[in-house]
Amino acid sequence: MANKLASGKISASTQRYLDIAEIRDNTVIMKDGTLRSVILVSSINFSLKSEDEQGAIIAAYVGFLNNIDFPLQVVVQSRELDIENYLNALKQKEKEQTNELLKIQIAEYIQYITELISIGKIMNKKFYLVVPYNPITDKQKGFFSSLTDALKPGSLVKMKREMFLRRREKLTRRVENTISGLASIGLNAVELDTQGLVELYYNTYNPVVSANQKLADINKLRISE
């Protein structure tokens, strides 16, 4: 599968080094037939909590881990925050402002923000949980039946629809359990949809290009088989 992303095109040689076969239906399908869902998770400032609140958070976190019987991958991405659009919006409001005092205040605020980012980079952190499903390690199925299911030819490149739906159902349960467990800790979480997944991997594998060329709506991308 070759997607025409932004104005460039991913070459076949690059795709050979990726473990991803395709992304569809809010799911990352790996070349080995396993699945991945990615959950975007909010953060909490633990150090600002009271001692009792910290104890409650730790207890909830321990309970969350004890209720998870599958591996989770924690990914933290730290990127330079792009506030150019924000500054442009402020400048537009400054032009449209009729109140002279508010106009001056907006101009001073723009100057303050500009000086602040000139001193150092403002970083933005995002936290993700990657939830996997591997049919070979599925405890509800026998080892040999799982192994046979995983090694079917269709799973290596393009997974058959019915096989995908079976695995996706099991993955969905894991995602729901994970989000519910995170809520008990006080963390908001949302599963990335197909567009969000494509943007995440596009930005991850193309950090320089993605800063200048934003990914188009995947529904408008030209797909070649």
ABEGO torsion letter per residue (X at the ends): XBBBBEABBBBAAAAAABABABBBGGBBBBAAGBBBBBBBBBBBBAAABBAAAAAAAAAAAAAAAAABABBBBBBBBBBBBBAAAAAAAAAAAAAABABAAAAAAAAAAAAAAAAAAAABBBBBBBBBBBBBBBAAABAABBAAAAAAAAABAAAAABBBAAAAAAAAAAAAAAAAAAAAAAAAAGBBBBBBBAAAAAAAAAAAABAAAAAABBBBBAAABBBBX
